Amino acid sequence: MAKIEMDIETNLDPERVKAALLDFSPRRPELWPGIEPSLYEVYSVGETSAEIKEGTKFPGAVFWARERYDWSKPGLITWTVIESNFSAPGSHVSAGISPKEGGGSRIHVTWDRTPSSFMGRIAMAMIRTAKGKPVRRSIEQALQRMDSPKD
């Protein structure tokens, strides 16, 4: 099991952070740099939950997960694996979003994944060894894209 916790700060207010995490439109892969467009599928989106498939490609490896997003608890978004080629069902990521003093948001991310394949074990060992930096970088890049002025 690979469990990593981190705090990320952004100038975006909590509602914009929530909107970025829950943007299940066709532009999601543009916003989130780790999502490969060909592996992105939306199955359902409801009032407080969604079922989504997302994935990423690396040379020689493809990782994907079908996950249930849940935002029924105020300030918390959790996405839990239903099916995946790298992570066991029940593995999850959560983002607790709170206002930051002086403006912006603080996001407490809990990345709790259990590998389900050889490639999953390798990927999770790398993320654990890097202390979650690839996860942090992906989130920070998406938040920067949201915060950048549009042309």
Order of alpha helices (4+ residues) and beta strands (2+ residues): beta-alpha-alpha-beta-beta-beta-beta-beta-beta-alpha-alpha
